């Protein structure tokens, strides 16, 4: 059972690393907390809606 669990954890970890290397903008966002508006619109459009609601801008 431990071997199966260890293998599952390793596969999940490798999958997350692979996805992180495919999206440099997401890595930048995790490091700095800042992403481009185009990336935010494409990946998380609801963030921009929240931003507009908070700032009052159109």
C-alpha positions as protocol buffer text, in pm:
chain_id: "A"
residue {
  index: 1
  type: UNK
  ca { x: 0 y: 0 z: 0 }
}
residue {
  index: 2
  type: UNK
  ca { x: 284 y: 241 z: 79 }
}
residue {
  index: 3
  type: UNK
  ca { x: 442 y: 182 z: -261 }
}
residue {
  index: 4
  type: UNK
  ca { x: 116 y: 262 z: -442 }
}
residue {
  index: 5
  type: UNK
  ca { x: 67 y: 579 z: -235 }
}
residue {
  index: 6
  type: UNK
  ca { x: 426 y: 691 z: -296 }
}
residue {
  index: 7
  type: UNK
  ca { x: 386 y: 633 z: -669 }
}
residue {
  index: 8
  type: UNK
  ca { x: 59 y: 829 z: -676 }
}
residue {
  index: 9
  type: UNK
  ca { x: 220 y: 1121 z: -491 }
}
residue {
  index: 10
  type: UNK
  ca { x: 519 y: 1116 z: -728 }
}
residue {
  index: 11
  type: UNK
  ca { x: 293 y: 1118 z: -1035 }
}
residue {
  index: 12
  type: UNK
  ca { x: 85 y: 1407 z: -902 }
}
residue {
  index: 13
  type: UNK
  ca { x: 399 y: 1604 z: -814 }
}
residue {
  index: 14
  type: UNK
  ca { x: 553 y: 1546 z: -1158 }
}
residue {
  index: 15
  type: UNK
  ca { x: 226 y: 1647 z: -1323 }
}
residue {
  index: 16
  type: UNK
  ca { x: 216 y: 1974 z: -1131 }
}
residue {
  index: 17
  type: UNK
  ca { x: 580 y: 2049 z: -1219 }
}
residue {
  index: 18
  type: UNK
  ca { x: 509 y: 1977 z: -1587 }
}
residue {
  index: 19
  type: UNK
  ca { x: 209 y: 2210 z: -1589 }
}
residue {
  index: 20
  type: UNK
  ca { x: 406 y: 2482 z: -1411 }
}
residue {
  index: 21
  type: UNK
  ca { x: 681 y: 2477 z: -1673 }
}
residue {
  index: 22
  type: UNK
  ca { x: 423 y: 2509 z: -1950 }
}
residue {
  index: 23
  type: UNK
  ca { x: 284 y: 2836 z: -1807 }
}
residue {
  index: 24
  type: UNK
  ca { x: 555 y: 3091 z: -1720 }
}
residue {
  index: 25
  type: UNK
  ca { x: 295 y: 3362 z: -1655 }
}
residue {
  index: 26
  type: UNK
  ca { x: 137 y: 3149 z: -1380 }
}
residue {
  index: 27
  type: UNK
  ca { x: 481 y: 3093 z: -1224 }
}
residue {
  index: 28
  type: UNK
  ca { x: 542 y: 3468 z: -1228 }
}
residue {
  index: 29
  type: UNK
  ca { x: 203 y: 3524 z: -1065 }
}
residue {
  index: 30
  type: UNK
  ca { x: 282 y: 3275 z: -789 }
}
residue {
  index: 31
  type: UNK
  ca { x: 616 y: 3445 z: -721 }
}
residue {
  index: 32
  type: UNK
  ca { x: 509 y: 3809 z: -745 }
}
residue {
  index: 33
  type: UNK
  ca { x: 131 y: 3814 z: -722 }
}
residue {
  index: 34
  type: UNK
  ca { x: 113 y: 4006 z: -1051 }
}
residue {
  index: 35
  type: UNK
  ca { x: -4 y: 3874 z: -1389 }
}
residue {
  index: 36
  type: UNK
  ca { x: -73 y: 4036 z: -1725 }
}
residue {
  index: 37
  type: UNK
  ca { x: -432 y: 4139 z: -1787 }
}
residue {
  index: 38
  type: UNK
  ca { x: -445 y: 3928 z: -2103 }
}
residue {
  index: 39
  type: UNK
  ca { x: -342 y: 3617 z: -1908 }
}
residue {
  index: 40
  type: UNK
  ca { x: -594 y: 3696 z: -1634 }
}
residue {
  index: 41
  type: UNK
  ca { x: -870 y: 3747 z: -1892 }
}
residue {
  index: 42
  type: UNK
  ca { x: -787 y: 3417 z: -2064 }
}
residue {
  index: 43
  type: UNK
  ca { x: -729 y: 3200 z: -1754 }
}
residue {
  index: 44
  type: UNK
  ca { x: -938 y: 3363 z: -1479 }
}
residue {
  index: 45
  type: UNK
  ca { x: -1180 y: 3615 z: -1627 }
}
residue {
  index: 46
  type: UNK
  ca { x: -1372 y: 3635 z: -1298 }
}
residue {
  index: 47
  type: UNK
  ca { x: -1068 y: 3808 z: -1142 }
}
residue {
  index: 48
  type: UNK
  ca { x: -1115 y: 4101 z: -1378 }
}
residue {
  index: 49
  type: UNK
  ca { x: -1485 y: 4117 z: -1295 }
}
residue {
  index: 50
  type: UNK
  ca { x: -1397 y: 4132 z: -923 }
}
residue {
  index: 51
  type: UNK
  ca { x: -1136 y: 4400 z: -993 }
}
residue {
  index: 52
  type: UNK
  ca { x: -1387 y: 4616 z: -1183 }
}
residue {
  index: 53
  type: UNK
  ca { x: -1641 y: 4580 z: -904 }
}
residue {
  index: 54
  type: UNK
  ca { x: -1394 y: 4681 z: -635 }
}
residue {
  index: 55
  type: UNK
  ca { x: -1239 y: 4979 z: -811 }
}
residue {
  index: 56
  type: UNK
  ca { x: -1556 y: 5107 z: -971 }
}
residue {
  index: 57
  type: UNK
  ca { x: -1391 y: 5133 z: -1313 }
}
residue {
  index: 58
  type: UNK
  ca { x: -1576 y: 5007 z: -1625 }
}
